[in-house]
């Protein structure tokens, strides 16, 4: 089979840019939202965990529906773009209400806007992921597209880390120039600054950043990136499509891997701010995550090269081993071991780059196997399943992490007992192992290599030629 025509770099950049504001949503929800609503708003940790579980559950139901609708959509501008246009204003409104709440916030208010925010995320995220799988059919071109998108993701995460950092180092009587100087000191000289009482401002400014950037990057992607209609046009009903998906062993495996990895990361992220601040003693959390995402961004070319050299699945195994090892070593750190933590966190950040884009690229390859078996082209359904699995794993892990530390007596924002702090340490450092070890086994024996995928593409090309005769 001839090599596929390389995808234009401007197309990759324009497509990937939308990942920046989407990533800016994920970071504060993972790291800041639960501490804000528990410590500042005053909602009990167990209640927040239950609300998030309910909100995520309703969102999960919409994913396969949106995937099927997206695969069936036909318009003059494509089948993915109309859904993104619909989702952007809903997301902007929900982010405003959730990140910049008034003085009085009820539990009903919180659950309502969480549900609407997740709905907006589904309407944008499902077609966006499927769109990336359809820009090119080539194994390595997909890696370029996905790695480009994840590069923008890391830029968004970096912006999200710099916003709280800017708030953390600023204050009354501090000039803009001095604030910038403090940011550099915090990131590159590991200097710590007091952040007491600034969490409301941190969340508000992150929300405003998302609201400004989301429509800009969405417009660029819609304007610049083609939204190709697949050449295989056989329609597969949703029920039949899910049946085919369940019978696809590679899809089941990659979705199980994604479930386990996202669960492990979500479990740890829920506890991250409290571990960094209360166990290690670092107040300037934004600086730690700024370095983390810088390391992840710098490492993407390495993971792309490693995926080409030893295969995507083996490269992904390296990220799992690295991430798990760093978490295990953090268990032995004591209060004040900031330098050791910074080094370990940088190493984990470098692994984060591979952890982000390699599974998505592997999933895109599995779409071809489904096309060969069913005659359909259902990237939307596949990425909807991916989104649904990711959300199920995330909601279970976040709920479990919050409920577990609460059960052991941990209360956010107050001085906790030694037993509560030990529980926080154990769950943060060792909890992910329960998810990563089975994921590592499933990934190491993953059978869809580059050579196998090329054979699969040849069969698809032959099938297409036979259909045109």
C-alpha positions as CSV (number, residue, x, y, z in Angstrom):
1,X,0.0,0.0,0.0
2,X,1.3,3.5,-0.9
3,X,2.2,5.9,1.9
4,X,-0.6,8.2,2.7
5,X,-0.3,11.9,1.8
6,X,0.9,13.9,4.8
7,X,-1.7,16.0,6.5
8,X,-0.9,19.7,6.2
9,X,0.7,21.1,9.4
10,X,-1.7,24.1,9.4
11,X,-4.6,21.7,9.4
12,X,-3.2,19.8,12.4
13,X,-2.6,23.1,14.2
14,X,-6.1,24.4,13.4
15,X,-7.8,21.2,14.5
16,X,-5.7,20.8,17.6
17,X,-6.2,24.3,18.8
18,X,-9.8,23.6,20.1
19,X,-8.2,21.2,22.6
20,X,-6.7,24.2,24.4
21,X,-9.9,25.6,26.0
22,X,-11.3,22.0,26.4
23,X,-8.2,21.1,28.4
24,X,-8.6,24.3,30.4
25,X,-11.9,23.0,31.6
26,X,-10.6,19.6,32.6
27,X,-7.8,20.8,34.9
28,X,-9.8,23.0,37.3
29,X,-12.5,20.4,37.5
30,X,-10.0,17.7,38.3
31,X,-7.8,19.8,40.8
32,X,-9.7,22.9,42.0
33,X,-13.4,22.4,41.9
34,X,-13.9,20.0,44.7
35,X,-11.6,21.9,47.1
36,X,-13.4,25.2,46.2
37,X,-16.9,23.9,46.8
38,X,-15.9,22.1,50.0
39,X,-13.5,24.7,51.5
40,X,-15.0,28.0,50.3
41,X,-18.7,27.3,49.5
42,X,-19.0,24.9,52.4
43,X,-20.6,21.8,50.9
44,X,-19.7,18.6,52.6
45,X,-17.1,16.4,50.8
46,X,-19.4,13.4,50.7
47,X,-22.3,15.5,49.3
48,X,-20.0,16.9,46.5
49,X,-18.9,13.4,45.6
50,X,-22.5,12.3,45.3
51,X,-23.5,15.3,43.3
52,X,-20.6,14.7,40.9
53,X,-21.6,11.1,40.5
54,X,-25.2,12.0,39.7
55,X,-24.1,14.7,37.2
56,X,-21.7,12.4,35.5
57,X,-24.2,9.6,35.3
58,X,-26.7,11.7,33.3
59,X,-23.9,12.8,31.0
60,X,-22.8,9.3,30.3
61,X,-26.3,8.5,28.9
62,X,-25.9,11.2,26.2
63,X,-22.5,10.0,24.8
64,X,-23.6,7.0,22.7
65,X,-26.7,9.0,21.5
66,X,-24.5,11.9,20.4
67,X,-22.0,9.5,18.7
68,X,-24.8,7.9,16.7
69,X,-26.4,11.3,15.8
70,X,-23.0,12.6,14.8
71,X,-22.3,9.6,12.5
72,X,-25.7,10.2,10.9
73,X,-25.5,13.9,10.4
74,X,-25.1,15.3,6.9
75,X,-24.8,19.1,6.3
76,X,-23.1,21.3,3.8
77,X,-20.3,22.0,6.4
78,X,-19.8,18.4,7.4
79,X,-21.2,16.1,10.1
80,X,-19.0,17.1,13.1
81,X,-18.9,20.9,12.9
82,X,-22.7,21.5,13.5
83,X,-22.5,19.8,16.9
84,X,-19.5,21.8,18.0
85,X,-21.3,25.0,17.0
86,X,-24.2,23.9,19.1
87,X,-22.1,23.0,22.1
88,X,-19.9,26.0,22.5
89,X,-22.5,28.6,23.8
90,X,-24.0,26.0,26.2
91,X,-20.5,25.3,27.6
92,X,-19.7,29.0,28.0
93,X,-22.8,29.6,30.0
94,X,-22.4,26.6,32.2
95,X,-18.7,27.4,32.9
96,X,-19.7,31.0,33.9
97,X,-22.3,29.7,36.4
98,X,-20.1,27.0,37.8
99,X,-16.8,28.9,38.1
100,X,-18.1,32.3,39.1
101,X,-21.0,31.5,41.4
102,X,-22.7,34.1,43.6
103,X,-22.6,34.3,47.3
104,X,-25.4,31.9,47.9
105,X,-24.9,28.5,46.2
106,X,-27.3,25.6,46.9
107,X,-26.7,21.9,46.2
108,X,-29.4,22.1,43.4
109,X,-27.5,25.0,41.8
110,X,-24.3,22.9,41.8
111,X,-25.8,19.7,40.4
112,X,-27.8,21.6,37.7
113,X,-24.8,23.5,36.2
114,X,-22.5,20.5,36.5
115,X,-25.0,18.5,34.4
116,X,-25.3,21.3,31.8
117,X,-21.5,21.7,31.7
118,X,-21.0,17.9,31.1
119,X,-23.7,18.0,28.4
120,X,-21.9,20.8,26.6
121,X,-18.7,18.9,27.0
122,X,-20.3,15.8,25.3
123,X,-21.8,17.8,22.5
124,X,-18.3,19.3,21.7
125,X,-16.0,16.4,22.7
126,X,-17.6,13.4,21.0
127,X,-17.6,14.9,17.5
128,X,-14.3,16.5,18.1
129,X,-12.6,13.2,18.9
130,X,-14.2,11.5,15.9
131,X,-13.3,14.3,13.6
132,X,-9.6,13.8,14.4
133,X,-9.8,10.1,13.5
134,X,-11.3,10.9,10.1
135,X,-8.9,13.6,8.9
136,X,-6.5,10.8,7.8
137,X,-6.7,7.0,7.6
138,X,-2.9,6.4,8.0
139,X,-1.4,4.9,11.1
140,X,1.4,7.5,11.6
141,X,-0.6,10.4,10.2
142,X,-3.1,9.8,13.0
143,X,-0.3,9.9,15.5
144,X,0.7,13.3,14.1
145,X,-2.9,14.5,14.4
146,X,-3.5,13.2,17.8
147,X,-0.1,14.3,19.1
148,X,-0.7,17.7,17.7
149,X,-4.0,17.9,19.5
150,X,-2.5,16.7,22.7
151,X,0.2,19.3,22.3
152,X,-2.5,21.9,22.3
153,X,-4.1,20.1,25.2
154,X,-0.9,20.5,27.2
155,X,-0.8,24.2,26.2
156,X,-4.3,24.6,27.6
157,X,-3.3,22.8,30.8
158,X,-0.3,25.0,31.1
159,X,-2.5,28.1,30.7
160,X,-4.8,26.7,33.4
161,X,-1.8,26.3,35.7
162,X,-0.4,29.7,35.0
163,X,-3.7,31.4,35.8
164,X,-3.9,30.2,39.4
165,X,-0.1,30.8,39.7
166,X,-0.6,34.4,38.7
167,X,-3.3,34.8,41.3
168,X,-1.2,32.9,43.9
169,X,1.8,35.2,43.7
170,X,-0.2,38.5,43.3
171,X,-1.7,40.6,46.1
172,X,-2.4,44.0,47.5
173,X,0.6,46.3,46.9
174,X,2.3,44.0,44.4
175,X,2.9,45.5,41.0
176,X,2.4,43.6,37.7
177,X,6.2,43.5,37.2
178,X,6.8,42.0,40.6
179,X,4.0,39.5,40.0
180,X,5.7,38.3,36.8
181,X,9.0,38.1,38.7
182,X,7.3,36.0,41.4
183,X,5.9,33.7,38.8
184,X,9.3,33.0,37.4
185,X,10.7,32.5,40.9
186,X,7.9,30.1,41.7
187,X,8.3,28.0,38.5
188,X,12.0,28.0,38.0
189,X,13.5,28.7,41.5
190,X,10.8,26.6,43.3
191,X,10.0,29.5,45.6
192,X,6.7,29.2,47.6
193,X,4.2,32.0,48.3
194,X,1.2,32.1,50.6
195,X,-2.1,31.5,48.8
196,X,-4.5,31.8,51.7
197,X,-8.0,33.0,50.7
198,X,-7.4,33.2,46.9
199,X,-9.3,30.1,45.7
200,X,-12.4,32.0,44.6
201,X,-10.4,34.3,42.5
202,X,-8.4,31.4,41.0
203,X,-11.5,29.6,39.9
204,X,-13.2,32.8,38.5
205,X,-10.2,33.8,36.4
206,X,-9.8,30.3,35.0
207,X,-13.5,30.4,34.0
208,X,-13.1,33.7,32.3
209,X,-10.1,32.4,30.3
210,X,-12.1,29.4,29.1
211,X,-15.1,31.6,28.1
212,X,-12.8,33.9,26.0
213,X,-10.8,31.2,24.3
214,X,-13.4,28.5,23.5
215,X,-15.3,30.4,20.8
216,X,-12.1,31.6,19.2
217,X,-10.5,28.2,18.8
218,X,-13.8,26.6,17.8
219,X,-14.2,29.2,15.0
220,X,-10.6,28.5,13.7
221,X,-11.2,24.8,13.6
222,X,-14.6,25.1,11.8
223,X,-13.1,27.5,9.3
224,X,-9.8,25.9,8.5
225,X,-10.2,22.1,8.9
226,X,-12.0,19.8,6.5
227,X,-14.8,17.7,7.8
228,X,-14.6,14.7,5.4
229,X,-17.6,12.5,4.8
230,X,-16.3,8.8,4.8
231,X,-16.4,6.9,1.6
232,X,-18.1,3.9,3.4
233,X,-21.7,4.9,3.8
234,X,-23.4,1.9,5.3
235,X,-25.6,3.0,8.2
236,X,-25.4,0.9,11.4
237,X,-28.3,1.3,13.9
238,X,-27.2,2.2,17.4
239,X,-28.2,-1.1,19.0
240,X,-26.6,-3.1,16.2
241,X,-23.5,-0.9,16.4
242,X,-23.1,-1.5,20.1
243,X,-23.4,-5.2,19.5
244,X,-20.7,-5.1,16.9
245,X,-18.6,-3.0,19.3
246,X,-19.0,-5.6,22.0
247,X,-17.8,-8.3,19.6
248,X,-14.7,-6.3,18.7
249,X,-12.1,-7.7,21.1
250,X,-9.6,-4.9,20.3
251,X,-12.2,-2.2,21.0
252,X,-13.2,-3.9,24.3
253,X,-9.5,-4.1,25.3
254,X,-8.6,-0.5,24.5
255,X,-11.7,0.8,26.2
256,X,-10.8,-1.3,29.3
257,X,-7.3,0.1,29.2
258,X,-8.7,3.6,29.0
259,X,-11.1,2.9,31.8
260,X,-8.4,1.7,34.1
261,X,-5.9,4.5,33.3
262,X,-8.4,7.4,33.6
263,X,-9.7,5.9,36.8
264,X,-6.2,5.8,38.3
265,X,-5.5,9.3,37.2
266,X,-8.9,10.7,38.4
267,X,-8.6,9.0,41.7
268,X,-5.2,10.6,42.3
269,X,-6.1,14.0,40.8
270,X,-9.0,14.3,43.3
271,X,-6.6,14.2,46.1
272,X,-3.7,16.1,44.4
273,X,-4.2,19.6,45.8
274,X,-4.5,18.4,49.4
275,X,-1.5,16.1,49.0
276,X,0.8,18.8,47.6
277,X,-0.4,21.5,50.1
278,X,-1.0,19.5,53.3
279,X,1.4,16.5,53.0
280,X,4.4,18.1,51.2
281,X,3.8,21.7,52.4
282,X,3.7,23.5,49.0
283,X,1.2,26.3,48.8
284,X,1.9,27.5,45.3
285,X,0.2,24.6,43.6
286,X,-0.2,26.4,40.3
287,X,3.6,26.5,40.0
288,X,3.9,22.8,40.5
289,X,1.4,22.1,37.7
290,X,3.0,24.7,35.4
291,X,6.2,22.8,35.6
292,X,4.3,19.5,35.2
293,X,2.6,20.6,32.0
294,X,5.8,22.1,30.6
295,X,7.5,18.8,31.1
296,X,4.6,17.0,29.4
297,X,4.7,19.3,26.4
298,X,8.4,19.0,25.9
299,X,8.2,15.2,26.1
300,X,5.6,14.8,23.3
301,X,8.2,14.5,20.5
302,X,9.9,11.8,22.5
303,X,6.7,9.7,22.9
304,X,5.9,10.2,19.2
305,X,9.4,8.9,18.4
306,X,9.1,6.0,20.8
307,X,5.7,5.0,19.5
308,X,7.2,4.8,15.9
309,X,10.2,2.9,17.2
310,X,8.7,0.3,19.5
311,X,5.0,0.7,18.7
312,X,2.3,2.8,20.3
313,X,1.3,0.1,22.8
314,X,4.8,-0.5,24.1
315,X,5.5,3.2,24.4
316,X,2.3,3.5,26.4
317,X,3.6,0.7,28.7
318,X,6.6,2.9,29.4
319,X,4.4,5.8,30.5
320,X,2.4,3.6,32.8
321,X,5.5,2.2,34.5
322,X,7.0,5.7,34.8
323,X,3.8,7.2,36.2
324,X,3.2,4.4,38.7
325,X,6.8,4.4,39.9
326,X,6.8,8.2,40.6
327,X,3.5,7.9,42.6
328,X,5.0,5.0,44.6
329,X,8.2,7.0,45.5
330,X,6.0,10.0,46.6
331,X,4.8,7.8,49.4
332,X,8.1,8.1,51.2
333,X,8.3,11.9,51.1
334,X,7.8,13.9,54.3
335,X,6.5,17.4,55.0
336,X,9.1,19.9,53.6
337,X,10.6,17.5,51.1
338,X,9.8,20.0,48.4
339,X,12.8,19.5,46.1
340,X,12.4,15.8,45.9
341,X,8.7,16.2,45.2
342,X,9.4,18.8,42.4
343,X,11.8,16.3,40.7
344,X,9.3,13.4,40.9
345,X,6.5,15.7,39.7
346,X,8.6,16.7,36.7
347,X,9.2,13.1,35.8
348,X,5.5,12.4,36.1
349,X,4.8,15.4,33.9
350,X,7.1,14.0,31.2
351,X,5.1,10.8,31.3
352,X,1.8,12.7,31.1
353,X,2.5,13.6,27.4
354,X,2.5,10.0,26.4
355,X,-0.4,9.2,28.7
356,X,-2.5,11.7,26.9
357,X,-2.2,11.0,23.2
358,X,-1.1,7.3,22.8
359,X,-4.4,5.6,23.8
360,X,-6.5,8.0,21.6
361,X,-4.3,7.2,18.6
362,X,-4.6,3.4,19.4
363,X,-8.4,3.8,19.5
364,X,-8.4,5.6,16.1
365,X,-6.7,2.5,14.6
366,X,-9.4,0.2,16.0
367,X,-12.0,2.1,13.9
368,X,-10.6,0.5,10.8
369,X,-11.1,-3.0,12.1
370,X,-14.8,-2.1,12.8
371,X,-15.1,-0.7,9.2
372,X,-13.7,-3.9,7.7
373,X,-16.2,-6.1,9.7
374,X,-19.3,-4.0,9.5
375,X,-18.9,-2.0,6.3
376,X,-19.7,1.1,8.4
377,X,-17.7,4.1,9.4
378,X,-18.5,4.9,12.9
379,X,-15.7,6.9,14.5
380,X,-18.4,9.0,16.3
381,X,-19.8,6.0,18.0
382,X,-16.4,4.7,18.9
383,X,-15.3,8.0,20.4
384,X,-18.7,8.3,22.1
385,X,-18.0,4.9,23.7
386,X,-14.5,6.2,24.6
387,X,-16.1,9.3,26.2
388,X,-18.7,7.3,28.0
389,X,-16.1,4.9,29.4
390,X,-13.8,7.8,30.4
391,X,-16.7,9.5,32.2
392,X,-17.8,6.3,34.0
393,X,-14.3,5.6,35.2
394,X,-13.7,9.2,36.2
395,X,-17.0,9.6,38.1
396,X,-16.5,6.3,40.0
397,X,-12.9,7.1,40.8
398,X,-13.6,10.7,41.9
399,X,-16.5,9.6,44.1
400,X,-14.5,6.7,45.6
401,X,-11.5,9.0,46.4
402,X,-13.6,11.6,48.1
403,X,-15.7,9.1,50.0
404,X,-12.7,7.1,51.1
405,X,-10.7,10.0,52.6
406,X,-13.9,11.4,54.2
407,X,-14.5,8.0,55.8
408,X,-11.0,8.1,57.3
409,X,-11.8,11.5,58.8
410,X,-10.2,13.9,56.4
411,X,-11.9,17.3,56.3
412,X,-10.7,19.8,53.6
413,X,-9.3,23.2,54.8
414,X,-8.8,22.3,58.5
415,X,-6.0,20.6,60.6
416,X,-6.5,16.9,60.3
417,X,-5.5,14.0,62.5
418,X,-2.5,11.8,61.8
419,X,-4.6,8.9,60.8
420,X,-6.6,11.1,58.3
421,X,-3.3,12.4,56.8
422,X,-1.9,8.9,56.5
423,X,-5.1,7.9,54.6
424,X,-4.6,10.8,52.2
425,X,-1.0,9.8,51.7
426,X,-1.8,6.1,51.1
427,X,-4.7,6.8,48.7
428,X,-2.8,9.4,46.7
429,X,0.5,7.5,46.3
430,X,-0.7,3.9,46.1
431,X,-4.3,4.0,44.9
432,X,-3.4,4.3,41.2
433,X,-1.5,0.9,41.4
434,X,-4.9,-0.9,41.6
435,X,-5.8,0.5,38.2
436,X,-2.4,0.7,36.4
437,X,-1.2,-2.8,37.0
438,X,-4.0,-4.5,35.0
439,X,-3.8,-1.8,32.4
440,X,-0.1,-2.5,32.0
441,X,-0.8,-6.2,31.4
442,X,-3.6,-5.5,28.8
443,X,-1.4,-3.0,27.0
444,X,1.8,-5.1,26.9
445,X,0.0,-7.9,25.0
446,X,-2.0,-5.5,22.7
447,X,-1.9,-7.1,19.2
448,X,-2.7,-4.3,16.7
449,X,0.9,-3.3,15.7
450,X,1.9,-1.0,12.9
451,X,2.4,-4.0,10.6
452,X,-1.0,-5.4,11.5
453,X,-2.6,-2.1,10.9
454,X,-1.1,-1.7,7.4
455,X,-2.5,-5.1,6.5
456,X,-5.9,-4.0,7.8
457,X,-5.7,-0.8,5.6
458,X,-4.9,-2.9,2.6
459,X,-8.0,-5.1,3.2
460,X,-10.1,-1.9,3.5
461,X,-8.8,-0.5,0.3
462,X,-9.5,-3.8,-1.5
463,X,-13.0,-3.8,0.0
464,X,-13.6,-0.3,-1.2
465,X,-12.4,-1.1,-4.8
466,X,-14.7,-4.1,-4.9
467,X,-17.7,-2.0,-3.9
468,X,-17.0,0.5,-6.7
469,X,-16.9,-2.2,-9.4
